[in-house]
Amino acid sequence: MITLENVKGIMTECLSTRDGPVTIDLDSPIEIDSFTLVWILHLLEERHNIEIAPEQSDFPSLMSVRDLHGYLAENFPDRVSLEG
């Protein structure tokens, strides 16, 4: 099950690749450029077997960890934990 902390870890890793080490909280808006989007989708597939094609994702250009977790919970309810 994917937790909010799993999503935070993935987003932190992706942003650290782009900007150097970063610290994010659950509700900070994060700019998702095309590179970051592809990396997030790759890690979701690699670590959690969730496949979302970049061209089919409807992620906004600004989203938070909580937003992404909510998106995953809505679209993959059997794989996402609603608890921490």
PDB file of N, CA, C and O in Angstrom:
ATOM      1  N   MET A   1       0.834  -1.186   0.000  1.00  0.00           N
ATOM      2  CA  MET A   1       0.000   0.000   0.000  1.00  0.00           C
ATOM      3  C   MET A   1       0.885   1.259   0.000  1.00  0.00           C
ATOM      4  O   MET A   1       1.868   1.351   0.735  1.00  0.00           O
ATOM      5  N   ILE A   2       0.513   2.186  -0.820  1.00  0.00           N
ATOM      6  CA  ILE A   2       1.246   3.447  -0.915  1.00  0.00           C
ATOM      7  C   ILE A   2       0.715   4.397   0.159  1.00  0.00           C
ATOM      8  O   ILE A   2      -0.485   4.661   0.240  1.00  0.00           O
ATOM      9  N   THR A   3       1.617   4.891   0.960  1.00  0.00           N
ATOM     10  CA  THR A   3       1.241   5.815   2.021  1.00  0.00           C
ATOM     11  C   THR A   3       1.589   7.247   1.615  1.00  0.00           C
ATOM     12  O   THR A   3       2.264   7.482   0.613  1.00  0.00           O
ATOM     13  N   LEU A   4       1.121   8.173   2.400  1.00  0.00           N
ATOM     14  CA  LEU A   4       1.457   9.579   2.196  1.00  0.00           C
ATOM     15  C   LEU A   4       2.971   9.769   2.290  1.00  0.00           C
ATOM     16  O   LEU A   4       3.542  10.556   1.535  1.00  0.00           O
ATOM     17  N   GLU A   5       3.620   9.062   3.203  1.00  0.00           N
ATOM     18  CA  GLU A   5       5.076   9.160   3.349  1.00  0.00           C
ATOM     19  C   GLU A   5       5.800   8.579   2.131  1.00  0.00           C
ATOM     20  O   GLU A   5       6.852   9.091   1.747  1.00  0.00           O
ATOM     21  N   ASN A   6       5.253   7.512   1.509  1.00  0.00           N
ATOM     22  CA  ASN A   6       5.848   6.986   0.272  1.00  0.00           C
ATOM     23  C   ASN A   6       5.820   8.044  -0.820  1.00  0.00           C
ATOM     24  O   ASN A   6       6.806   8.246  -1.529  1.00  0.00           O
ATOM     25  N   VAL A   7       4.682   8.716  -0.951  1.00  0.00           N
ATOM     26  CA  VAL A   7       4.534   9.760  -1.975  1.00  0.00           C
ATOM     27  C   VAL A   7       5.490  10.908  -1.680  1.00  0.00           C
ATOM     28  O   VAL A   7       6.127  11.436  -2.592  1.00  0.00           O
ATOM     29  N   LYS A   8       5.593  11.292  -0.427  1.00  0.00           N
ATOM     30  CA  LYS A   8       6.527  12.359  -0.052  1.00  0.00           C
ATOM     31  C   LYS A   8       7.954  11.965  -0.406  1.00  0.00           C
ATOM     32  O   LYS A   8       8.717  12.788  -0.912  1.00  0.00           O
ATOM     33  N   GLY A   9       8.320  10.723  -0.146  1.00  0.00           N
ATOM     34  CA  GLY A   9       9.660  10.249  -0.466  1.00  0.00           C
ATOM     35  C   GLY A   9       9.951  10.305  -1.956  1.00  0.00           C
ATOM     36  O   GLY A   9      11.035  10.716  -2.370  1.00  0.00           O
ATOM     37  N   ILE A  10       8.983   9.891  -2.758  1.00  0.00           N
ATOM     38  CA  ILE A  10       9.162   9.920  -4.212  1.00  0.00           C
ATOM     39  C   ILE A  10       9.312  11.354  -4.701  1.00  0.00           C
ATOM     40  O   ILE A  10      10.202  11.657  -5.496  1.00  0.00           O
ATOM     41  N   MET A  11       8.439  12.233  -4.223  1.00  0.00           N
ATOM     42  CA  MET A  11       8.506  13.622  -4.688  1.00  0.00           C
ATOM     43  C   MET A  11       9.786  14.295  -4.207  1.00  0.00           C
ATOM     44  O   MET A  11      10.388  15.072  -4.948  1.00  0.00           O
ATOM     45  N   THR A  12      10.210  14.010  -2.986  1.00  0.00           N
ATOM     46  CA  THR A  12      11.453  14.578  -2.476  1.00  0.00           C
ATOM     47  C   THR A  12      12.635  14.099  -3.313  1.00  0.00           C
ATOM     48  O   THR A  12      13.516  14.882  -3.668  1.00  0.00           O
ATOM     49  N   GLU A  13      12.642  12.814  -3.622  1.00  0.00           N
ATOM     50  CA  GLU A  13      13.726  12.266  -4.445  1.00  0.00           C
ATOM     51  C   GLU A  13      13.751  12.921  -5.823  1.00  0.00           C
ATOM     52  O   GLU A  13      14.819  13.283  -6.318  1.00  0.00           O
ATOM     53  N   CYS A  14      12.606  13.073  -6.433  1.00  0.00           N
ATOM     54  CA  CYS A  14      12.540  13.673  -7.769  1.00  0.00           C
ATOM     55  C   CYS A  14      12.983  15.126  -7.755  1.00  0.00           C
ATOM     56  O   CYS A  14      13.705  15.557  -8.654  1.00  0.00           O
ATOM     57  N   LEU A  15      12.571  15.876  -6.768  1.00  0.00           N
ATOM     58  CA  LEU A  15      12.959  17.275  -6.682  1.00  0.00           C
ATOM     59  C   LEU A  15      14.426  17.423  -6.319  1.00  0.00           C
ATOM     60  O   LEU A  15      15.082  18.365  -6.762  1.00  0.00           O
ATOM     61  N   SER A  16      14.946  16.506  -5.521  1.00  0.00           N
ATOM     62  CA  SER A  16      16.368  16.548  -5.155  1.00  0.00           C
ATOM     63  C   SER A  16      17.238  16.285  -6.368  1.00  0.00           C
ATOM     64  O   SER A  16      18.335  16.833  -6.472  1.00  0.00           O
ATOM     65  N   THR A  17      16.772  15.459  -7.282  1.00  0.00           N
ATOM     66  CA  THR A  17      17.500  15.197  -8.519  1.00  0.00           C
ATOM     67  C   THR A  17      17.608  16.475  -9.338  1.00  0.00           C
ATOM     68  O   THR A  17      18.640  16.752  -9.949  1.00  0.00           O
ATOM     69  N   ARG A  18      16.542  17.237  -9.341  1.00  0.00           N
ATOM     70  CA  ARG A  18      16.479  18.451 -10.152  1.00  0.00           C
ATOM     71  C   ARG A  18      17.171  19.631  -9.484  1.00  0.00           C
ATOM     72  O   ARG A  18      17.890  20.375 -10.150  1.00  0.00           O
ATOM     73  N   ASP A  19      16.969  19.819  -8.181  1.00  0.00           N
ATOM     74  CA  ASP A  19      17.388  21.039  -7.502  1.00  0.00           C
ATOM     75  C   ASP A  19      18.423  20.835  -6.407  1.00  0.00           C
ATOM     76  O   ASP A  19      18.732  21.785  -5.688  1.00  0.00           O
ATOM     77  N   GLY A  20      18.968  19.643  -6.251  1.00  0.00           N
ATOM     78  CA  GLY A  20      19.815  19.356  -5.107  1.00  0.00           C
ATOM     79  C   GLY A  20      18.927  18.984  -3.934  1.00  0.00           C
ATOM     80  O   GLY A  20      17.704  18.973  -4.073  1.00  0.00           O
ATOM     81  N   PRO A  21      19.511  18.678  -2.777  1.00  0.00           N
ATOM     82  CA  PRO A  21      18.709  18.238  -1.637  1.00  0.00           C
ATOM     83  C   PRO A  21      17.616  19.244  -1.271  1.00  0.00           C
ATOM     84  O   PRO A  21      17.870  20.444  -1.163  1.00  0.00           O
ATOM     85  N   VAL A  22      16.406  18.738  -1.086  1.00  0.00           N
ATOM     86  CA  VAL A  22      15.278  19.589  -0.704  1.00  0.00           C
ATOM     87  C   VAL A  22      14.514  18.941   0.436  1.00  0.00           C
ATOM     88  O   VAL A  22      14.588  17.733   0.658  1.00  0.00           O
ATOM     89  N   THR A  23      13.788  19.768   1.142  1.00  0.00           N
ATOM     90  CA  THR A  23      12.866  19.315   2.172  1.00  0.00           C
ATOM     91  C   THR A  23      11.500  19.874   1.810  1.00  0.00           C
ATOM     92  O   THR A  23      11.355  21.070   1.558  1.00  0.00           O
ATOM     93  N   ILE A  24      10.502  19.004   1.786  1.00  0.00           N
ATOM     94  CA  ILE A  24       9.155  19.467   1.459  1.00  0.00           C
ATOM     95  C   ILE A  24       8.192  18.996   2.535  1.00  0.00           C
ATOM     96  O   ILE A  24       8.432  17.998   3.215  1.00  0.00           O
ATOM     97  N   ASP A  25       7.100  19.732   2.676  1.00  0.00           N
ATOM     98  CA  ASP A  25       6.056  19.261   3.580  1.00  0.00           C
ATOM     99  C   ASP A  25       4.867  18.788   2.750  1.00  0.00           C
ATOM    100  O   ASP A  25       4.885  18.881   1.523  1.00  0.00           O
ATOM    101  N   LEU A  26       3.870  18.298   3.398  1.00  0.00           N
ATOM    102  CA  LEU A  26       2.761  17.643   2.705  1.00  0.00           C
ATOM    103  C   LEU A  26       1.900  18.582   1.867  1.00  0.00           C
ATOM    104  O   LEU A  26       1.273  18.150   0.899  1.00  0.00           O
ATOM    105  N   ASP A  27       1.864  19.861   2.232  1.00  0.00           N
ATOM    106  CA  ASP A  27       0.953  20.776   1.555  1.00  0.00           C
ATOM    107  C   ASP A  27       1.635  21.876   0.750  1.00  0.00           C
ATOM    108  O   ASP A  27       0.958  22.745   0.201  1.00  0.00           O
ATOM    109  N   SER A  28       2.961  21.854   0.671  1.00  0.00           N
ATOM    110  CA  SER A  28       3.670  22.863  -0.121  1.00  0.00           C
ATOM    111  C   SER A  28       3.407  22.638  -1.603  1.00  0.00           C
ATOM    112  O   SER A  28       3.574  21.520  -2.092  1.00  0.00           O
ATOM    113  N   PRO A  29       2.997  23.682  -2.333  1.00  0.00           N
ATOM    114  CA  PRO A  29       2.843  23.520  -3.776  1.00  0.00           C
ATOM    115  C   PRO A  29       4.203  23.310  -4.432  1.00  0.00           C
ATOM    116  O   PRO A  29       5.153  24.043  -4.158  1.00  0.00           O
ATOM    117  N   ILE A  30       4.290  22.321  -5.286  1.00  0.00           N
ATOM    118  CA  ILE A  30       5.530  21.961  -5.950  1.00  0.00           C
ATOM    119  C   ILE A  30       5.313  22.076  -7.451  1.00  0.00           C
ATOM    120  O   ILE A  30       4.329  21.566  -7.987  1.00  0.00           O
ATOM    121  N   GLU A  31       6.238  22.750  -8.123  1.00  0.00           N
ATOM    122  CA  GLU A  31       6.138  22.870  -9.575  1.00  0.00           C
ATOM    123  C   GLU A  31       6.573  21.555 -10.214  1.00  0.00           C
ATOM    124  O   GLU A  31       7.677  21.066  -9.977  1.00  0.00           O
ATOM    125  N   ILE A  32       5.693  21.002 -11.018  1.00  0.00           N
ATOM    126  CA  ILE A  32       5.953  19.726 -11.686  1.00  0.00           C
ATOM    127  C   ILE A  32       6.218  20.011 -13.163  1.00  0.00           C
ATOM    128  O   ILE A  32       5.292  20.232 -13.943  1.00  0.00           O
ATOM    129  N   ASP A  33       7.518  20.000 -13.535  1.00  0.00           N
ATOM    130  CA  ASP A  33       7.854  20.165 -14.948  1.00  0.00           C
ATOM    131  C   ASP A  33       7.840  18.786 -15.608  1.00  0.00           C
ATOM    132  O   ASP A  33       7.612  17.782 -14.933  1.00  0.00           O
ATOM    133  N   SER A  34       8.078  18.726 -16.901  1.00  0.00           N
ATOM    134  CA  SER A  34       7.964  17.460 -17.625  1.00  0.00           C
ATOM    135  C   SER A  34       8.989  16.427 -17.147  1.00  0.00           C
ATOM    136  O   SER A  34       8.668  15.241 -17.064  1.00  0.00           O
ATOM    137  N   PHE A  35      10.210  16.855 -16.833  1.00  0.00           N
ATOM    138  CA  PHE A  35      11.218  15.928 -16.327  1.00  0.00           C
ATOM    139  C   PHE A  35      10.781  15.334 -14.991  1.00  0.00           C
ATOM    140  O   PHE A  35      10.857  14.123 -14.786  1.00  0.00           O
ATOM    141  N   THR A  36      10.326  16.193 -14.091  1.00  0.00           N
ATOM    142  CA  THR A  36       9.882  15.734 -12.768  1.00  0.00           C
ATOM    143  C   THR A  36       8.696  14.794 -12.904  1.00  0.00           C
ATOM    144  O   THR A  36       8.635  13.771 -12.222  1.00  0.00           O
ATOM    145  N   LEU A  37       7.761  15.125 -13.770  1.00  0.00           N
ATOM    146  CA  LEU A  37       6.593  14.270 -13.989  1.00  0.00           C
ATOM    147  C   LEU A  37       7.012  12.876 -14.449  1.00  0.00           C
ATOM    148  O   LEU A  37       6.541  11.877 -13.904  1.00  0.00           O
ATOM    149  N   VAL A  38       7.884  12.801 -15.436  1.00  0.00           N
ATOM    150  CA  VAL A  38       8.326  11.503 -15.953  1.00  0.00           C
ATOM    151  C   VAL A  38       9.039  10.718 -14.857  1.00  0.00           C
ATOM    152  O   VAL A  38       8.852   9.506 -14.750  1.00  0.00           O
ATOM    153  N   TRP A  39       9.848  11.384 -14.046  1.00  0.00           N
ATOM    154  CA  TRP A  39      10.573  10.687 -12.984  1.00  0.00           C
ATOM    155  C   TRP A  39       9.610  10.184 -11.910  1.00  0.00           C
ATOM    156  O   TRP A  39       9.758   9.060 -11.430  1.00  0.00           O
ATOM    157  N   ILE A  40       8.625  10.999 -11.526  1.00  0.00           N
ATOM    158  CA  ILE A  40       7.618  10.562 -10.556  1.00  0.00           C
ATOM    159  C   ILE A  40       6.887   9.333 -11.083  1.00  0.00           C
ATOM    160  O   ILE A  40       6.724   8.350 -10.361  1.00  0.00           O
ATOM    161  N   LEU A  41       6.450   9.383 -12.328  1.00  0.00           N
ATOM    162  CA  LEU A  41       5.723   8.259 -12.916  1.00  0.00           C
ATOM    163  C   LEU A  41       6.595   7.010 -12.992  1.00  0.00           C
ATOM    164  O   LEU A  41       6.116   5.900 -12.762  1.00  0.00           O
ATOM    165  N   HIS A  42       7.871   7.191 -13.313  1.00  0.00           N
ATOM    166  CA  HIS A  42       8.793   6.056 -13.357  1.00  0.00           C
ATOM    167  C   HIS A  42       8.920   5.404 -11.980  1.00  0.00           C
ATOM    168  O   HIS A  42       8.851   4.180 -11.868  1.00  0.00           O
ATOM    169  N   LEU A  43       9.103   6.206 -10.937  1.00  0.00           N
ATOM    170  CA  LEU A  43       9.258   5.648  -9.594  1.00  0.00           C
ATOM    171  C   LEU A  43       7.979   4.994  -9.094  1.00  0.00           C
ATOM    172  O   LEU A  43       8.036   3.984  -8.393  1.00  0.00           O
ATOM    173  N   LEU A  44       6.828   5.552  -9.443  1.00  0.00           N
ATOM    174  CA  LEU A  44       5.563   4.919  -9.062  1.00  0.00           C
ATOM    175  C   LEU A  44       5.434   3.542  -9.706  1.00  0.00           C
ATOM    176  O   LEU A  44       4.975   2.590  -9.075  1.00  0.00           O
ATOM    177  N   GLU A  45       5.839   3.449 -10.958  1.00  0.00           N
ATOM    178  CA  GLU A  45       5.771   2.162 -11.642  1.00  0.00           C
ATOM    179  C   GLU A  45       6.804   1.190 -11.073  1.00  0.00           C
ATOM    180  O   GLU A  45       6.486   0.033 -10.800  1.00  0.00           O
ATOM    181  N   GLU A  46       8.013   1.651 -10.898  1.00  0.00           N
ATOM    182  CA  GLU A  46       9.096   0.791 -10.425  1.00  0.00           C
ATOM    183  C   GLU A  46       8.853   0.282  -9.009  1.00  0.00           C
ATOM    184  O   GLU A  46       9.082  -0.893  -8.720  1.00  0.00           O
ATOM    185  N   ARG A  47       8.394   1.155  -8.135  1.00  0.00           N
ATOM    186  CA  ARG A  47       8.270   0.798  -6.714  1.00  0.00           C
ATOM    187  C   ARG A  47       6.897   0.273  -6.320  1.00  0.00           C
ATOM    188  O   ARG A  47       6.769  -0.493  -5.364  1.00  0.00           O
ATOM    189  N   HIS A  48       5.867   0.689  -7.061  1.00  0.00           N
ATOM    190  CA  HIS A  48       4.511   0.353  -6.629  1.00  0.00           C
ATOM    191  C   HIS A  48       3.663  -0.256  -7.739  1.00  0.00           C
ATOM    192  O   HIS A  48       2.466  -0.477  -7.555  1.00  0.00           O
ATOM    193  N   ASN A  49       4.264  -0.526  -8.874  1.00  0.00           N
ATOM    194  CA  ASN A  49       3.569  -1.157 -10.001  1.00  0.00           C
ATOM    195  C   ASN A  49       2.323  -0.373 -10.434  1.00  0.00           C
ATOM    196  O   ASN A  49       1.305  -0.956 -10.805  1.00  0.00           O
ATOM    197  N   ILE A  50       2.425   0.941 -10.378  1.00  0.00           N
ATOM    198  CA  ILE A  50       1.346   1.815 -10.845  1.00  0.00           C
ATOM    199  C   ILE A  50       1.808   2.445 -12.143  1.00  0.00           C
ATOM    200  O   ILE A  50       2.814   3.153 -12.182  1.00  0.00           O
ATOM    201  N   GLU A  51       1.064   2.180 -13.202  1.00  0.00           N
ATOM    202  CA  GLU A  51       1.434   2.701 -14.516  1.00  0.00           C
ATOM    203  C   GLU A  51       0.489   3.827 -14.917  1.00  0.00           C
ATOM    204  O   GLU A  51      -0.727   3.650 -15.003  1.00  0.00           O
ATOM    205  N   ILE A  52       1.083   4.985 -15.157  1.00  0.00           N
ATOM    206  CA  ILE A  52       0.350   6.148 -15.645  1.00  0.00           C
ATOM    207  C   ILE A  52       1.177   6.710 -16.794  1.00  0.00           C
ATOM    208  O   ILE A  52       2.315   7.134 -16.587  1.00  0.00           O
ATOM    209  N   ALA A  53       0.626   6.720 -17.986  1.00  0.00           N
ATOM    210  CA  ALA A  53       1.342   7.281 -19.127  1.00  0.00           C
ATOM    211  C   ALA A  53       1.396   8.799 -18.978  1.00  0.00           C
ATOM    212  O   ALA A  53       0.388   9.419 -18.643  1.00  0.00           O
ATOM    213  N   PRO A  54       2.565   9.408 -19.223  1.00  0.00           N
ATOM    214  CA  PRO A  54       2.677  10.862 -19.073  1.00  0.00           C
ATOM    215  C   PRO A  54       1.613  11.619 -19.861  1.00  0.00           C
ATOM    216  O   PRO A  54       1.059  12.608 -19.381  1.00  0.00           O
ATOM    217  N   GLU A  55       1.335  11.150 -21.068  1.00  0.00           N
ATOM    218  CA  GLU A  55       0.340  11.858 -21.887  1.00  0.00           C
ATOM    219  C   GLU A  55      -1.086  11.662 -21.390  1.00  0.00           C
ATOM    220  O   GLU A  55      -1.990  12.387 -21.805  1.00  0.00           O
ATOM    221  N   GLN A  56      -1.299  10.695 -20.509  1.00  0.00           N
ATOM    222  CA  GLN A  56      -2.637  10.447 -19.965  1.00  0.00           C
ATOM    223  C   GLN A  56      -2.813  11.027 -18.571  1.00  0.00           C
ATOM    224  O   GLN A  56      -3.926  11.065 -18.046  1.00  0.00           O
ATOM    225  N   SER A  57      -1.711  11.481 -17.968  1.00  0.00           N
ATOM    226  CA  SER A  57      -1.827  12.040 -16.627  1.00  0.00           C
ATOM    227  C   SER A  57      -2.432  13.435 -16.730  1.00  0.00           C
ATOM    228  O   SER A  57      -2.159  14.186 -17.667  1.00  0.00           O
ATOM    229  N   ASP A  58      -3.244  13.753 -15.762  1.00  0.00           N
ATOM    230  CA  ASP A  58      -3.850  15.086 -15.757  1.00  0.00           C
ATOM    231  C   ASP A  58      -3.384  15.864 -14.526  1.00  0.00           C
ATOM    232  O   ASP A  58      -4.155  16.588 -13.896  1.00  0.00           O
ATOM    233  N   PHE A  59      -2.095  15.691 -14.202  1.00  0.00           N
ATOM    234  CA  PHE A  59      -1.538  16.405 -13.065  1.00  0.00           C
ATOM    235  C   PHE A  59      -1.448  17.892 -13.378  1.00  0.00           C
ATOM    236  O   PHE A  59      -1.079  18.276 -14.487  1.00  0.00           O
ATOM    237  N   PRO A  60      -1.784  18.723 -12.405  1.00  0.00           N
ATOM    238  CA  PRO A  60      -1.579  20.165 -12.612  1.00  0.00           C
ATOM    239  C   PRO A  60      -0.089  20.492 -12.551  1.00  0.00           C
ATOM    240  O   PRO A  60       0.710  19.681 -12.084  1.00  0.00           O
ATOM    241  N   SER A  61       0.281  21.678 -13.023  1.00  0.00           N
ATOM    242  CA  SER A  61       1.697  22.058 -13.000  1.00  0.00           C
ATOM    243  C   SER A  61       2.166  22.370 -11.580  1.00  0.00           C
ATOM    244  O   SER A  61       3.367  22.336 -11.310  1.00  0.00           O
ATOM    245  N   LEU A  62       1.246  22.671 -10.678  1.00  0.00           N
ATOM    246  CA  LEU A  62       1.562  22.850  -9.263  1.00  0.00           C
ATOM    247  C   LEU A  62       0.740  21.846  -8.470  1.00  0.00           C
ATOM    248  O   LEU A  62      -0.485  21.809  -8.591  1.00  0.00           O
ATOM    249  N   MET A  63       1.400  21.043  -7.671  1.00  0.00           N
ATOM    250  CA  MET A  63       0.679  20.112  -6.812  1.00  0.00           C
ATOM    251  C   MET A  63       1.495  19.861  -5.556  1.00  0.00           C
ATOM    252  O   MET A  63       2.702  20.101  -5.529  1.00  0.00           O
ATOM    253  N   SER A  64       0.837  19.384  -4.531  1.00  0.00           N
ATOM    254  CA  SER A  64       1.515  19.058  -3.281  1.00  0.00           C
ATOM    255  C   SER A  64       1.599  17.544  -3.135  1.00  0.00           C
ATOM    256  O   SER A  64       1.005  16.799  -3.914  1.00  0.00           O
ATOM    257  N   VAL A  65       2.334  17.104  -2.140  1.00  0.00           N
ATOM    258  CA  VAL A  65       2.407  15.676  -1.831  1.00  0.00           C
ATOM    259  C   VAL A  65       0.997  15.155  -1.571  1.00  0.00           C
ATOM    260  O   VAL A  65       0.612  14.096  -2.067  1.00  0.00           O
ATOM    261  N   ARG A  66       0.237  15.911  -0.788  1.00  0.00           N
ATOM    262  CA  ARG A  66      -1.136  15.493  -0.462  1.00  0.00           C
ATOM    263  C   ARG A  66      -2.007  15.418  -1.721  1.00  0.00           C
ATOM    264  O   ARG A  66      -2.852  14.530  -1.837  1.00  0.00           O
ATOM    265  N   ASP A  67      -1.807  16.341  -2.659  1.00  0.00           N
ATOM    266  CA  ASP A  67      -2.564  16.313  -3.922  1.00  0.00           C
ATOM    267  C   ASP A  67      -2.267  15.033  -4.713  1.00  0.00           C
ATOM    268  O   ASP A  67      -3.182  14.377  -5.209  1.00  0.00           O
ATOM    269  N   LEU A  68      -0.985  14.688  -4.824  1.00  0.00           N
ATOM    270  CA  LEU A  68      -0.609  13.490  -5.573  1.00  0.00           C
ATOM    271  C   LEU A  68      -1.142  12.243  -4.877  1.00  0.00           C
ATOM    272  O   LEU A  68      -1.647  11.336  -5.538  1.00  0.00           O
ATOM    273  N   HIS A  69      -1.036  12.188  -3.563  1.00  0.00           N
ATOM    274  CA  HIS A  69      -1.564  11.052  -2.813  1.00  0.00           C
ATOM    275  C   HIS A  69      -3.071  10.929  -3.045  1.00  0.00           C
ATOM    276  O   HIS A  69      -3.579   9.823  -3.233  1.00  0.00           O
ATOM    277  N   GLY A  70      -3.786  12.051  -3.033  1.00  0.00           N
ATOM    278  CA  GLY A  70      -5.223  12.049  -3.296  1.00  0.00           C
ATOM    279  C   GLY A  70      -5.552  11.560  -4.699  1.00  0.00           C
ATOM    280  O   GLY A  70      -6.510  10.813  -4.896  1.00  0.00           O
ATOM    281  N   TYR A  71      -4.754  11.985  -5.673  1.00  0.00           N
ATOM    282  CA  TYR A  71      -4.939  11.535  -7.056  1.00  0.00           C
ATOM    283  C   TYR A  71      -4.775  10.021  -7.134  1.00  0.00           C
ATOM    284  O   TYR A  71      -5.587   9.333  -7.753  1.00  0.00           O
ATOM    285  N   LEU A  72      -3.724   9.507  -6.503  1.00  0.00           N
ATOM    286  CA  LEU A  72      -3.481   8.068  -6.526  1.00  0.00           C
ATOM    287  C   LEU A  72      -4.590   7.312  -5.800  1.00  0.00           C
ATOM    288  O   LEU A  72      -5.027   6.259  -6.263  1.00  0.00           O
ATOM    289  N   ALA A  73      -5.052   7.845  -4.660  1.00  0.00           N
ATOM    290  CA  ALA A  73      -6.133   7.193  -3.909  1.00  0.00           C
ATOM    291  C   ALA A  73      -7.418   7.135  -4.728  1.00  0.00           C
ATOM    292  O   ALA A  73      -8.156   6.152  -4.668  1.00  0.00           O
ATOM    293  N   GLU A  74      -7.677   8.182  -5.483  1.00  0.00           N
ATOM    294  CA  GLU A  74      -8.882   8.227  -6.309  1.00  0.00           C
ATOM    295  C   GLU A  74      -8.794   7.260  -7.487  1.00  0.00           C
ATOM    296  O   GLU A  74      -9.780   6.609  -7.832  1.00  0.00           O
ATOM    297  N   ASN A  75      -7.626   7.166  -8.099  1.00  0.00           N
ATOM    298  CA  ASN A  75      -7.462   6.368  -9.307  1.00  0.00           C
ATOM    299  C   ASN A  75      -6.974   4.941  -9.073  1.00  0.00           C
ATOM    300  O   ASN A  75      -7.133   4.082  -9.941  1.00  0.00           O
ATOM    301  N   PHE A  76      -6.384   4.683  -7.913  1.00  0.00           N
ATOM    302  CA  PHE A  76      -5.869   3.350  -7.573  1.00  0.00           C
ATOM    303  C   PHE A  76      -6.237   3.032  -6.119  1.00  0.00           C
ATOM    304  O   PHE A  76      -5.349   2.793  -5.301  1.00  0.00           O
ATOM    305  N   PRO A  77      -7.525   3.026  -5.791  1.00  0.00           N
ATOM    306  CA  PRO A  77      -7.940   2.900  -4.391  1.00  0.00           C
ATOM    307  C   PRO A  77      -7.484   1.600  -3.718  1.00  0.00           C
ATOM    308  O   PRO A  77      -7.321   1.563  -2.499  1.00  0.00           O
ATOM    309  N   ASP A  78      -7.284   0.561  -4.483  1.00  0.00           N
ATOM    310  CA  ASP A  78      -6.861  -0.721  -3.898  1.00  0.00           C
ATOM    311  C   ASP A  78      -5.365  -0.755  -3.592  1.00  0.00           C
ATOM    312  O   ASP A  78      -4.883  -1.726  -3.009  1.00  0.00           O
ATOM    313  N   ARG A  79      -4.633   0.273  -3.968  1.00  0.00           N
ATOM    314  CA  ARG A  79      -3.175   0.291  -3.762  1.00  0.00           C
ATOM    315  C   ARG A  79      -2.697   1.424  -2.858  1.00  0.00           C
ATOM    316  O   ARG A  79      -1.503   1.532  -2.577  1.00  0.00           O
ATOM    317  N   VAL A  80      -3.623   2.267  -2.403  1.00  0.00           N
ATOM    318  CA  VAL A  80      -3.233   3.446  -1.653  1.00  0.00           C
ATOM    319  C   VAL A  80      -3.848   3.424  -0.258  1.00  0.00           C
ATOM    320  O   VAL A  80      -5.050   3.218  -0.093  1.00  0.00           O
ATOM    321  N   SER A  81      -3.001   3.639   0.730  1.00  0.00           N
ATOM    322  CA  SER A  81      -3.463   3.717   2.105  1.00  0.00           C
ATOM    323  C   SER A  81      -3.891   5.137   2.412  1.00  0.00           C
ATOM    324  O   SER A  81      -3.170   6.088   2.110  1.00  0.00           O
ATOM    325  N   LEU A  82      -5.052   5.280   3.006  1.00  0.00           N
ATOM    326  CA  LEU A  82      -5.525   6.611   3.375  1.00  0.00           C
ATOM    327  C   LEU A  82      -4.988   7.028   4.740  1.00  0.00           C
ATOM    328  O   LEU A  82      -5.209   8.157   5.178  1.00  0.00           O
ATOM    329  N   GLU A  83      -4.290   6.129   5.404  1.00  0.00           N
ATOM    330  CA  GLU A  83      -3.655   6.447   6.683  1.00  0.00           C
ATOM    331  C   GLU A  83      -2.173   6.728   6.427  1.00  0.00           C
ATOM    332  O   GLU A  83      -1.542   6.093   5.582  1.00  0.00           O
ATOM    333  N   GLY A  84      -1.623   7.713   7.192  1.00  0.00           N
ATOM    334  CA  GLY A  84      -0.218   8.090   7.136  1.00  0.00           C
ATOM    335  C   GLY A  84       0.608   7.213   6.348  1.00  0.00           C
ATOM    336  O   GLY A  84       1.813   7.438   6.233  1.00  0.00           O
TER     337      GLY A  84
END
